[in-house]
Each structure stands twice: as C-alpha cells, then as structure tokens.
Amino acid sequence: MVRHLFRCIAVLLCSLPTLAATHPRDFNLYLGNASSETNRHGRSRFRTISFELLTEPHFFKRYVDRWLPNARVGVDIDYADVRQPRSWFGHTYGDPDDSVRAEWAHFFVRQYWLTSSNLIRPYADLGTGPMWSNRRIPAATSKLNANSQLGLGVVLFPNARIPVYAGYRFFHISNGGLTGRNPGLNVNGFFVGTNLRRR
C-alpha cells in the first residue's frame, strides 16, 4: 500500500508545474469510505485517501465569475483499497471477495457559498477523470474506467489554522463501452479532511 501512496504523490507532484502557472492556493488531504449499490453482481466497498490541489479559475475567469462567482478549479489524486466480488456472479455462489488497488485523477469545478462566514462554508463540486486498477472493476469488465463525481460538503471553521472538510460524494464508474461488459458502478460515500497548505 505504501508504494501505491508514493505513486499517487508522485503523480500529484508532476502536476505542480502546470498548476503553478495558475497560482495554486490550497493543498487538502481527505480520507473516505464508500460502497456501491448492491445488485446481482454483489457490492463493492472503497476506502480512499485523496490529495487535492485547488486554485482560482484563471482561464475564462471573466465568464466563470459571471455564473459562479466563488468557484474554484482543482485536481485530486486518489488511492483506493477496493473490496469486491472476485467473479461476475461470485457473491451468488459464495466466492470470497477480492482486494483490488485503484488510483484515479479527478478534475473538477467547485462552487462555495457563505464565503464571508467564519463558521461554515458549504460547497458543491462536479468533475471526472481516468481511473486505473490492478484488477478489473467490476470483475470481468475493465481495468481502465472513467470516474465521474458529484460532491456536496462543508468547510467548518474555514479561516482557522486547521479547517475541517466533511461531506458526501457520489461517483459513477464506467468503462464507456470499451469492453464487452459495462454495467457501471454507482458509489455513495462520505469523506473528512483538512487543509495542509494555504496560499
């Protein structure tokens, strides 16, 4: 697991030169726990750690400010320990769950509200990105997927030295029909995190 965490951090660091031109403002860390809806193929469970860079949208800023005056754009690199049925109908016949390692990059736009509050700052974000796993997710589908996400959260004590982020996240995992099977996964989960660097 440690090796894969270092891989996630390395990918994020490789993104720094590009984001440096847009003056990155926040570096956040999150822990999450999520699971897919139970269907005829079983259920998948995700334990995640996320490293996030967040900045103001300098590209097309004039147009963004018109519709989303408190918007930020960002990217996060995620590592997930996934427990899922080992085969297509494995849970039906009592097969044990499989342990899968997955990583993804998530590019998103986030809108904040109540930005003048020192107590609470709600937000919503929407984005997507590529996902890779060492085994197919779900079983018998594909190692390469797209991971599209919707997040709803709050920042508690946003101006404090250590603010607290908490919220709900929905993500849809799909291979877009690249393989013969594309059932997709609808995953619901919760996360908590904090800010490690503010500029």
N, C-alpha and C positions, 0 to 999 in steps of 0.2 A: 504493500500500500504506500509506503514512504516513497518508493521510486516513482509511482504514478503522481503523487503530490508534487514532487520535484518537476515532473514533466509539465504539469499544469502551470506551475510558477514560471517555468522557462518559456512556455508559450506566451504567458502574460507579459513577461519582460521583453519578449521580441516585439510586442505590440507597442511598447513605450515610445520608440522613435516616432511612430505615426501619430500617436496621441499627444506627444509633447508639443507638436505644432499647434494643437488646439488648447493648450494650457490645461492639463488635467487638474481637477480640483479635489477629488475625493478618491480615496482608496479604501474600500469596505471589505469586510470578511463576514460570511454567513455560514451557519450550519442549518441543514434542513432535513426533514423527514416526510416522505410522501409515499403514496401507494396508488396503483391503478384500480379502476373499477373491476370487480370480479365478473368474468364472463366464462364462456365454455372452455377457454384455454387457460383458465386459472387467474392468478393475481400476481402482480409484480410489486416489489417494495424497494424504495430508493432511500439511501442515506447519503446526503450530499454535503460537500464543502465547496464554497464559492468564493472566488477572488474577483472583485469588481472595481473597475475604473469608471469614473463619472465626470462629465465635463459639460460646459455650456455648448449649445449647438452653433458654432461659428459659421458653418456652412448654411446658406439660406436663412441666416438668423432673422432678417427682416420679415420673412414670410412666416417663420416659426413663431416669432413673437406676437404676430397678429392673432394667431389662433391658440397658441399655447404659451402664454407669457411667462410661465415659470417652469419651462421644460428643460430637461437635461437629456443628453445622449450618453450612452455608455456601452461597455462591453464587459462581460464576465466570463471567466474560465471556470468550469465546474468539473469536479471529480465525483463519481457516484459509485457506491457499492450497491449492486442490484441483486436482489434475490427473486428468482422467477422459476416457473416450471421448466424442467430440463428438456421436455419434448412438447410437441404441438398439443397433445392431449394428455400430457404426463400426469397432471393432477387428478384426472379422471380415474387413472389406473394405479394411483398410489405411488408414482415415481417421486423421488426426493427432489427438492428444489435445487437449482443451480446457482452458483455465485458468479456474477459477471461484473467486470470492471468497465466503466463507461466514462468518457470525457466529452465535453462539448463546449463550444464557444457560442455565446448568446449576445447578439447585437440588438439594442433596444432604445426606445424613446420613453422617458419618464416625465410625468406632469405632477408638480407639487401644488398643494393648496395650503392656505393659512401660513404663508411663508414668514409673516411677522410674529408668529406665536413662538414663545419660548418653552411651551409645554408640549405641544403635539403638532405634527406636520403630516397630514395624510398625503398619499400619493398613489398613482397607478402607472404601470408601465406595460408596454407591448413590444414584442420582438421575436426574432427567430435566429437560427444558426445551425451549423452542422454538428452532428453527434457521431462519435465512433465508439465501438465496444469490442472487447476481445472475443465475445461470442455474440450470436445473433439475438437481437431484441425486437419483438418476442422470438421465442425459439422457432427455428425453421423459416426465418424471414431474411433479415439482412443485418450486417454489422455496421453499415452506414445508413444513417437516418437524418431527417431534419427534426429539430426540436423547437416547436413554436410555443411561446409562453405568454401568459397574462398574469400580472402580479398586482395585488392590492395590499398596501401596507401603511404603516405609520412610523414616523420617527419620533421617539419620545425624548424630550429634552434636547432638541436639535442643536442648540448653541452651547451645550455642555462640552466638557473635555472628552467625555466618552458617551456619545449619544447611543440610544438603543433602537435598532430597527427590528420590527416584527410584522408578520403578515401572512397572507395566504397566496399560494401560487398554483396556477393550473398550467399544465403543459401537455401538448399533443405530440406524440412521437410517431412519425410516419416515414416510410422509405419512398413515398411518391410513386409507387408502382415500378421501382427499379427491379424488383424480383417478382416471382410469380404470386407470392402472398404479400398482402399489405393490409392486415387487419387494423393496424394502428393501436396506440395505447393512449387513453385519456387518464392523466395522472393528477391527483389532488394532494396538496401538501402544505405544510407550514414551515416557516423559517424564522430565525432570530439571528441578529448580527450586530456589528458595531463599526464605527469608523476608526481606521488605523492611521490615516493621514489626511489632513485638510490643508488646502492651499488657498 
